[in-house]
Amino acid sequence: MEYIERTGSITIPKNAGVAGLLKTLGALLAEIPRLKSIYINSAGLVEYVWYAPAEAENPKTLEVQFESLMPYAIIRNTTLKEVVVDDPRTAIISLFNACHLDRLYPICLVTGADTKLWSWMANLYGPVMIPSDTFFGYPLLQDREVPDDVLILCASFARTLHITDTYRAYKIAMEAAAHGK
Protein backbone atom coordinates (compact mmCIF):
# COMPACT_ATOMS: atom_id res chain seq x y z
CA MET A 1 0.00 0.00 0.00
CA GLU A 2 1.37 3.40 -0.94
CA TYR A 3 1.20 6.31 1.51
CA ILE A 4 1.39 10.01 0.83
CA GLU A 5 2.13 12.89 3.17
CA ARG A 6 -0.89 14.99 4.19
CA THR A 7 -1.04 18.18 6.22
CA GLY A 8 -3.67 19.76 8.42
CA SER A 9 -4.02 22.56 10.91
CA ILE A 10 -6.26 23.69 13.72
CA THR A 11 -6.32 26.96 15.64
CA ILE A 12 -6.66 26.88 19.41
CA PRO A 13 -8.86 29.76 20.66
CA LYS A 14 -6.91 32.30 22.70
CA ASN A 15 -8.96 31.78 25.86
CA ALA A 16 -8.62 27.98 25.83
CA GLY A 17 -5.11 28.19 27.31
CA VAL A 18 -2.98 25.18 28.19
CA ALA A 19 -6.07 23.01 28.62
CA GLY A 20 -7.00 23.74 24.99
CA LEU A 21 -3.51 22.85 23.81
CA LEU A 22 -3.56 19.56 25.72
CA LYS A 23 -7.02 18.73 24.41
CA THR A 24 -5.82 19.38 20.84
CA LEU A 25 -2.71 17.25 21.25
CA GLY A 26 -4.79 14.45 22.78
CA ALA A 27 -7.21 14.55 19.85
CA LEU A 28 -4.33 14.51 17.36
CA LEU A 29 -2.71 11.49 18.96
CA ALA A 30 -6.01 9.63 19.30
CA GLU A 31 -7.60 10.38 15.91
CA ILE A 32 -4.82 10.84 13.35
CA PRO A 33 -2.95 7.61 12.56
CA ARG A 34 0.65 7.59 11.32
CA LEU A 35 1.37 11.08 12.64
CA LYS A 36 4.75 12.37 11.45
CA SER A 37 5.13 15.81 13.04
CA ILE A 38 3.33 18.47 15.04
CA TYR A 39 4.24 22.17 14.91
CA ILE A 40 2.77 24.67 17.39
CA ASN A 41 3.29 28.41 17.00
CA SER A 42 2.81 31.16 19.57
CA ALA A 43 -0.49 32.30 18.01
CA GLY A 44 -2.16 28.97 18.82
CA LEU A 45 -1.93 27.44 15.33
CA VAL A 46 -1.22 23.71 15.41
CA GLU A 47 -0.01 22.27 12.11
CA TYR A 48 0.46 18.55 11.72
CA VAL A 49 1.72 16.11 9.08
CA TRP A 50 0.70 12.49 8.76
CA TYR A 51 0.85 9.65 6.26
CA ALA A 52 -2.39 8.55 4.63
CA PRO A 53 -3.13 5.86 2.04
CA ALA A 54 -2.77 7.25 -1.48
CA GLU A 55 -6.20 5.97 -2.51
CA ALA A 56 -7.96 7.84 0.33
CA GLU A 57 -10.08 10.53 -1.31
CA ASN A 58 -10.94 12.77 1.62
CA PRO A 59 -8.25 13.17 4.23
CA LYS A 60 -9.51 13.13 7.80
CA THR A 61 -9.86 16.58 9.33
CA LEU A 62 -9.43 17.04 13.04
CA GLU A 63 -12.30 18.62 14.94
CA VAL A 64 -11.81 19.60 18.56
CA GLN A 65 -14.64 21.02 20.67
CA PHE A 66 -13.29 23.92 22.74
CA GLU A 67 -16.64 25.13 24.11
CA SER A 68 -16.16 23.43 27.47
CA LEU A 69 -12.85 25.30 27.93
CA MET A 70 -14.13 28.77 27.07
CA PRO A 71 -14.61 31.26 29.93
CA TYR A 72 -18.42 31.35 29.86
CA ALA A 73 -18.74 27.55 30.02
CA ILE A 74 -16.42 27.49 33.04
CA ILE A 75 -18.26 30.34 34.79
CA ARG A 76 -21.63 28.74 34.06
CA ASN A 77 -20.51 25.59 35.88
CA THR A 78 -19.43 27.36 39.06
CA THR A 79 -21.04 29.46 41.77
CA LEU A 80 -21.61 33.02 40.56
CA LYS A 81 -22.12 35.78 43.12
CA GLU A 82 -23.51 39.12 42.04
CA VAL A 83 -21.75 42.01 43.75
CA VAL A 84 -23.95 45.03 44.39
CA VAL A 85 -22.20 48.37 44.76
CA ASP A 86 -23.37 51.71 46.07
CA ASP A 87 -20.68 53.88 44.53
CA PRO A 88 -19.54 53.07 40.96
CA ARG A 89 -16.01 54.22 41.79
CA THR A 90 -15.67 51.30 44.22
CA ALA A 91 -17.11 48.62 41.92
CA ILE A 92 -13.77 47.03 41.02
CA ILE A 93 -12.62 47.12 44.64
CA SER A 94 -15.92 45.51 45.66
CA LEU A 95 -15.24 42.57 43.31
CA PHE A 96 -11.81 41.94 44.80
CA ASN A 97 -13.12 42.50 48.33
CA ALA A 98 -15.87 39.89 47.87
CA CYS A 99 -13.23 37.45 46.64
CA HIS A 100 -11.01 38.23 49.65
CA LEU A 101 -13.87 37.80 52.13
CA ASP A 102 -14.42 34.27 50.76
CA ARG A 103 -10.68 33.61 51.26
CA LEU A 104 -10.08 33.00 47.59
CA TYR A 105 -7.48 34.32 45.16
CA PRO A 106 -8.31 36.17 41.93
CA ILE A 107 -7.33 34.29 38.77
CA CYS A 108 -8.61 36.44 35.91
CA LEU A 109 -11.37 38.78 34.75
CA VAL A 110 -13.87 38.02 31.99
CA THR A 111 -15.91 40.42 29.84
CA GLY A 112 -17.96 40.28 26.67
CA ALA A 113 -16.35 40.25 23.24
CA ASP A 114 -17.40 43.87 22.60
CA THR A 115 -16.91 44.98 26.18
CA LYS A 116 -17.96 48.35 27.52
CA LEU A 117 -15.30 48.11 30.25
CA TRP A 118 -12.94 50.71 28.78
CA SER A 119 -15.61 53.33 28.12
CA TRP A 120 -17.09 52.66 31.58
CA MET A 121 -13.68 53.16 33.21
CA ALA A 122 -13.11 56.34 31.14
CA ASN A 123 -16.49 57.72 32.30
CA LEU A 124 -15.55 57.07 35.94
CA TYR A 125 -11.90 58.09 36.00
CA GLY A 126 -11.17 59.81 32.70
CA PRO A 127 -9.22 58.29 29.81
CA VAL A 128 -6.40 56.84 31.88
CA MET A 129 -6.48 53.20 30.73
CA ILE A 130 -5.48 51.82 27.37
CA PRO A 131 -7.43 48.71 26.29
CA SER A 132 -5.29 45.68 26.99
CA ASP A 133 -5.42 41.93 27.57
CA THR A 134 -4.70 42.51 31.27
CA PHE A 135 -6.62 44.48 33.87
CA PHE A 136 -5.03 45.41 37.21
CA GLY A 137 -2.36 42.78 36.55
CA TYR A 138 -4.80 39.92 35.90
CA PRO A 139 -5.55 38.35 32.52
CA LEU A 140 -8.63 39.90 30.89
CA LEU A 141 -10.43 37.25 28.86
CA GLN A 142 -13.25 37.94 26.44
CA ASP A 143 -16.10 35.64 25.51
CA ARG A 144 -18.97 36.39 23.15
CA GLU A 145 -21.39 34.60 25.49
CA VAL A 146 -20.78 37.09 28.32
CA PRO A 147 -22.88 40.29 28.12
CA ASP A 148 -20.83 43.32 27.08
CA ASP A 149 -21.80 45.34 30.16
CA VAL A 150 -20.72 42.68 32.69
CA LEU A 151 -17.36 42.21 34.42
CA ILE A 152 -16.68 38.85 36.08
CA LEU A 153 -13.82 38.04 38.45
CA CYS A 154 -12.87 34.35 38.57
CA ALA A 155 -11.29 33.07 41.79
CA SER A 156 -9.85 29.89 43.22
CA PHE A 157 -7.80 28.49 46.12
CA ALA A 158 -4.41 29.48 44.69
CA ARG A 159 -3.07 32.48 42.77
CA THR A 160 -1.33 30.75 39.91
CA LEU A 161 -4.16 28.62 38.61
CA HIS A 162 -5.83 28.79 35.18
CA ILE A 163 -9.45 29.80 34.58
CA THR A 164 -10.36 26.11 34.32
CA ASP A 165 -9.65 25.91 38.08
CA THR A 166 -12.28 28.55 38.94
CA TYR A 167 -14.07 27.75 42.20
CA ARG A 168 -16.27 30.85 42.41
CA ALA A 169 -16.96 33.88 40.19
CA TYR A 170 -18.04 37.41 41.12
CA LYS A 171 -20.04 39.59 38.77
CA ILE A 172 -20.88 43.26 38.49
CA ALA A 173 -23.16 44.83 35.94
CA MET A 174 -21.28 47.93 34.83
CA GLU A 175 -24.36 49.96 33.87
CA ALA A 176 -26.10 49.20 37.16
CA ALA A 177 -22.90 50.07 39.04
CA ALA A 178 -22.60 53.34 37.10
CA HIS A 179 -25.99 54.40 38.46
CA GLY A 180 -25.26 53.20 42.00
CA LYS A 181 -27.78 50.33 41.93
N, C-alpha and C positions, 0 to 999 in steps of 0.2 A: 504494500500500500504506500502510495506517495503522499508526503506531507508538505504543505506550504506554510510559510510564515504569515501570520495574520496579526493585525494590531487593533487595539481598542483603547478607549479612554473614558474616564468618568471624572466629574468634578465634585469634590466634597464641598458642601455648603460651608461658608465661613463659620457659622455658629455651631456646627456639629463638633468641632474640636477634635481632640485625640480619640474620643469615643467613635466619632464618624470615620476617622482614619482606620481604626482597628476593625470596625464593622466592614469597611470596604476591602481591607486586606483579607479578612476572613471569608468574605463572599468570593473574592478572586481565587483564593486557594481551594475553596469548596466547589466552585462551579465551573472553572475554566481548566480543562485538562491540558496536560503537556505545556505548562506555563514556562516560558523561557526567561523573561525579565519583567521587572516592575520598576518604573521610574516615577518618583513623586517630587513635584516642584513645590516651592514655597507658597504658591497661590492656591494650592489644594487640587491641582490637576494630577490625576493618577493615570499614567499611560502604561500599557502592558502589551507584551508580545507573547504569542503562543503558537504552537504548531497545530494545524488542523488538516484533516484529510483533504486532498486536492479535489475530490468529487463533491465535497460539501458545498451546496449552493449558497446558503445563508449562514454566515458565521454567527456564532452565538454572541449576543450582546449582554453585557452585565447590567443588571438593574438592582440597585440598592435602595431600600426605603429608609430615608433619613428622618421622616416625620417624628418618630419617637425620640429623636435626639435634639430636636429643635426646641428653643426656649419655651414656647407656649405649651408644648406637650408636657414638658417637665414641670412647669408651673401648675398646669391643670391637674397634675397627679400629686400635688402636695397641698399642705394647708396654706391658704391665702388669707392674710389678715388685712383688712382695710384700715388705714391710718387716717384718722380725721384730725384736721389741723384748724386752729383758730386764726392764726396769722400766716399768710402765704409765704412770708419771708423765713419762717421756721419749718416749712414743709419737708425739706431735705433732711434737716436735723431730726425731725420727728421720725422719719423712716429709720435712720440709724439708731435713734434712741429706742424705738420699739424693738429693734433687733438686739440691742444691748440688754434691755430688760429681760428678754427671753434667754439671755446668756448664750447667744449665737454669734457667729462671725459673718460679716458680709462677704459674699463671693463675687457678685456682679450685679449690674443693673440692666433691666430690659425695658425697651420702649417699642412703639410701633415702627413700621418701616418708614413712614412719612411723619416722624415724630414732631410734636410741637414743643419739645423740651427746650430747644435753643431760643425760640421766640419767647417762651414763657419766662426763661431765666433773664432774657434781655429786658422784658417788661418789668421784672422785679428789681433787677440790679443794674440795668444799663448794659450796653453791649461789651461785656468784659470777657465772655467766653467764646472761643472759636469751636465750631462743631468738630468733634473728634470721636475716636472709637474708645476713649476712656472718659470717665466722669468721676472727679474727686479721687483719682488713682485706681479706680475699679474698672474692669472691662464693661463697656456699654454695648450690649447686644441688641440687635433689632430683629423683630419678627413681624411679618405681615398680619398675623393673627391677633396681635396685641393692639388694642385701640391706640390711636395716635396721641390721645391726650392723657395717657396713663403712664406712670413711672412705677416700676416694680423692682424692689430690692430682694435678691435671692440670698439666703443665708444657710449656714450649716454649722457643724460642730468644730470645724477647723478652718483656718484662713486660706490655705493653699489648695483647696479643693476646686473641682470643675463644676460647672452648672448642673451636670448630671447628678451631683451629690447634694442637691438642694434639699434641705429638710423643711424649711418654712419660707414663705415669700410674703413681702409687705408691699402694699399697693397704695398709691395716692392718685387721685384724679386731679390733674393739674388745673383744669378749669374750675372745679369746685374749690380747690385750695386757693386759687387766685381771688375768689370771692369770699373767702373765709368761712366756707361751709363745711 
